[in-house]
Amino acid sequence: MSSSNPDFNIVKNLRTIEWIKAELAAGMGTLFKALIKNNEELIQDSLAGLIVSCYFLGKRLGISFTKLDEIIRQKLQSPPMQEHELEQWYGDVSNLENYLKDRNRY
């Protein structure tokens, strides 16, 4: 089967999606272990890896990086997120909204 065969591309995409899902599961395991060890560098690396994998999974599912960013911004502005405990206790939702707005200015 050559890579120009549409069936091959579908299979390749499905395998890639499954691989990314496995990466996400492994990344969660790595994060949990890093939390147990209280290893800040590994925690940061694990979180970054999970975020990157989510973007890659979205792309494989037909969601552009820009669209995913837009959906994240919309989600943050939704009433449930505005009433979320993390917003009420720490202002995390607002802080993330502001971060994303500032990031997009550059």
Short mmCIF file of the C-alpha atoms (twelve columns), coordinates in Angstrom:
data_MODEL
# 
_entry.id   MODEL 
# 
loop_
_atom_site.group_PDB 
_atom_site.id 
_atom_site.type_symbol 
_atom_site.label_atom_id 
_atom_site.label_alt_id 
_atom_site.label_comp_id 
_atom_site.label_asym_id 
_atom_site.label_seq_id 
_atom_site.Cartn_x 
_atom_site.Cartn_y 
_atom_site.Cartn_z 
_atom_site.pdbx_PDB_model_num 
ATOM 1   C CA . MET A 1   0.000   0.000  0.000  1 
ATOM 2   C CA . SER A 2   1.455   3.354  -0.935 1 
ATOM 3   C CA . SER A 3   1.038   6.560  1.008  1 
ATOM 4   C CA . SER A 4   -0.996  8.005  -1.881 1 
ATOM 5   C CA . ASN A 5   -3.689  5.367  -1.278 1 
ATOM 6   C CA . PRO A 6   -6.623  7.029  0.592  1 
ATOM 7   C CA . ASP A 7   -7.188  3.877  2.665  1 
ATOM 8   C CA . PHE A 8   -3.577  4.004  3.843  1 
ATOM 9   C CA . ASN A 9   -3.976  7.650  4.897  1 
ATOM 10  C CA . ILE A 10  -7.116  6.834  6.907  1 
ATOM 11  C CA . VAL A 11  -5.371  3.949  8.658  1 
ATOM 12  C CA . LYS A 12  -2.294  6.090  9.268  1 
ATOM 13  C CA . ASN A 13  -4.439  8.870  10.752 1 
ATOM 14  C CA . LEU A 14  -6.325  6.427  12.979 1 
ATOM 15  C CA . ARG A 15  -3.056  4.921  14.210 1 
ATOM 16  C CA . THR A 16  -1.706  8.391  14.863 1 
ATOM 17  C CA . ILE A 17  -4.802  9.280  16.898 1 
ATOM 18  C CA . GLU A 18  -4.406  6.090  18.944 1 
ATOM 19  C CA . TRP A 19  -0.701  6.847  19.445 1 
ATOM 20  C CA . ILE A 20  -1.491  10.382 20.681 1 
ATOM 21  C CA . LYS A 21  -4.128  8.980  23.053 1 
ATOM 22  C CA . ALA A 22  -1.501  6.614  24.448 1 
ATOM 23  C CA . GLU A 23  0.899   9.557  24.796 1 
ATOM 24  C CA . LEU A 24  -1.750  11.424 26.780 1 
ATOM 25  C CA . ALA A 25  -2.286  8.458  29.100 1 
ATOM 26  C CA . ALA A 26  1.462   8.030  29.595 1 
ATOM 27  C CA . GLY A 27  1.824   11.770 30.140 1 
ATOM 28  C CA . MET A 28  -0.766  11.671 32.899 1 
ATOM 29  C CA . GLY A 29  1.178   8.853  34.546 1 
ATOM 30  C CA . THR A 30  4.382   10.851 34.297 1 
ATOM 31  C CA . LEU A 31  2.653   13.893 35.790 1 
ATOM 32  C CA . PHE A 32  1.249   11.886 38.714 1 
ATOM 33  C CA . LYS A 33  4.692   10.420 39.455 1 
ATOM 34  C CA . ALA A 34  6.248   13.891 39.250 1 
ATOM 35  C CA . LEU A 35  3.641   15.176 41.705 1 
ATOM 36  C CA . ILE A 36  4.437   12.363 44.129 1 
ATOM 37  C CA . LYS A 37  8.163   13.175 43.849 1 
ATOM 38  C CA . ASN A 38  7.405   16.909 44.049 1 
ATOM 39  C CA . ASN A 39  9.784   17.375 41.102 1 
ATOM 40  C CA . GLU A 40  8.974   20.844 39.749 1 
ATOM 41  C CA . GLU A 41  10.936  20.458 36.519 1 
ATOM 42  C CA . LEU A 42  9.264   17.147 35.701 1 
ATOM 43  C CA . ILE A 43  5.841   18.556 36.627 1 
ATOM 44  C CA . GLN A 44  6.347   21.473 34.228 1 
ATOM 45  C CA . ASP A 45  7.614   19.186 31.469 1 
ATOM 46  C CA . SER A 46  4.688   16.793 31.944 1 
ATOM 47  C CA . LEU A 47  2.093   19.560 31.848 1 
ATOM 48  C CA . ALA A 48  3.657   21.066 28.731 1 
ATOM 49  C CA . GLY A 49  3.740   17.656 27.073 1 
ATOM 50  C CA . LEU A 50  0.060   17.074 27.842 1 
ATOM 51  C CA . ILE A 51  -0.905  20.451 26.397 1 
ATOM 52  C CA . VAL A 52  1.133   19.825 23.229 1 
ATOM 53  C CA . SER A 53  -0.406  16.363 22.844 1 
ATOM 54  C CA . CYS A 54  -3.898  17.847 23.162 1 
ATOM 55  C CA . TYR A 55  -3.133  20.284 20.362 1 
ATOM 56  C CA . PHE A 56  -1.798  17.450 18.200 1 
ATOM 57  C CA . LEU A 57  -4.853  15.305 18.908 1 
ATOM 58  C CA . GLY A 58  -7.127  18.198 17.999 1 
ATOM 59  C CA . LYS A 59  -5.255  18.665 14.722 1 
ATOM 60  C CA . ARG A 60  -5.612  14.963 13.855 1 
ATOM 61  C CA . LEU A 61  -9.343  15.283 14.615 1 
ATOM 62  C CA . GLY A 62  -9.672  18.232 12.247 1 
ATOM 63  C CA . ILE A 63  -9.479  21.081 14.762 1 
ATOM 64  C CA . SER A 64  -6.922  23.755 13.912 1 
ATOM 65  C CA . PHE A 65  -4.689  25.182 16.629 1 
ATOM 66  C CA . THR A 66  -6.381  28.559 16.147 1 
ATOM 67  C CA . LYS A 67  -9.854  27.039 16.469 1 
ATOM 68  C CA . LEU A 68  -8.833  25.183 19.614 1 
ATOM 69  C CA . ASP A 69  -7.544  28.438 21.114 1 
ATOM 70  C CA . GLU A 70  -10.854 30.093 20.215 1 
ATOM 71  C CA . ILE A 71  -12.832 27.291 21.855 1 
ATOM 72  C CA . ILE A 72  -10.680 27.558 24.982 1 
ATOM 73  C CA . ARG A 73  -11.381 31.303 25.180 1 
ATOM 74  C CA . GLN A 74  -15.117 30.684 24.730 1 
ATOM 75  C CA . LYS A 75  -15.068 27.978 27.379 1 
ATOM 76  C CA . LEU A 76  -13.352 30.299 29.835 1 
ATOM 77  C CA . GLN A 77  -16.081 32.910 29.255 1 
ATOM 78  C CA . SER A 78  -18.936 30.450 29.791 1 
ATOM 79  C CA . PRO A 79  -21.119 30.838 32.902 1 
ATOM 80  C CA . PRO A 80  -20.040 27.493 34.409 1 
ATOM 81  C CA . MET A 81  -16.383 28.504 34.187 1 
ATOM 82  C CA . GLN A 82  -17.090 31.968 35.542 1 
ATOM 83  C CA . GLU A 83  -18.758 30.301 38.533 1 
ATOM 84  C CA . HIS A 84  -16.114 27.581 38.870 1 
ATOM 85  C CA . GLU A 85  -14.582 27.128 42.314 1 
ATOM 86  C CA . LEU A 86  -11.102 27.879 40.963 1 
ATOM 87  C CA . GLU A 87  -12.404 31.238 39.763 1 
ATOM 88  C CA . GLN A 88  -14.201 31.944 43.018 1 
ATOM 89  C CA . TRP A 89  -11.296 30.917 45.252 1 
ATOM 90  C CA . TYR A 90  -8.263  32.027 43.231 1 
ATOM 91  C CA . GLY A 91  -9.379  33.922 40.121 1 
ATOM 92  C CA . ASP A 92  -7.740  31.260 37.924 1 
ATOM 93  C CA . VAL A 93  -10.267 31.525 35.081 1 
ATOM 94  C CA . SER A 94  -9.846  35.303 34.836 1 
ATOM 95  C CA . ASN A 95  -6.072  34.987 35.107 1 
ATOM 96  C CA . LEU A 96  -5.989  32.493 32.249 1 
ATOM 97  C CA . GLU A 97  -8.326  34.654 30.143 1 
ATOM 98  C CA . ASN A 98  -6.050  37.650 30.692 1 
ATOM 99  C CA . TYR A 99  -2.952  35.607 29.890 1 
ATOM 100 C CA . LEU A 100 -4.458  34.421 26.608 1 
ATOM 101 C CA . LYS A 101 -5.505  37.975 25.680 1 
ATOM 102 C CA . ASP A 102 -2.013  39.312 26.417 1 
ATOM 103 C CA . ARG A 103 -0.353  36.445 24.542 1 
ATOM 104 C CA . ASN A 104 -2.418  37.149 21.449 1 
ATOM 105 C CA . ARG A 105 -1.354  40.801 21.375 1 
ATOM 106 C CA . TYR A 106 2.188   39.827 20.406 1 
# 
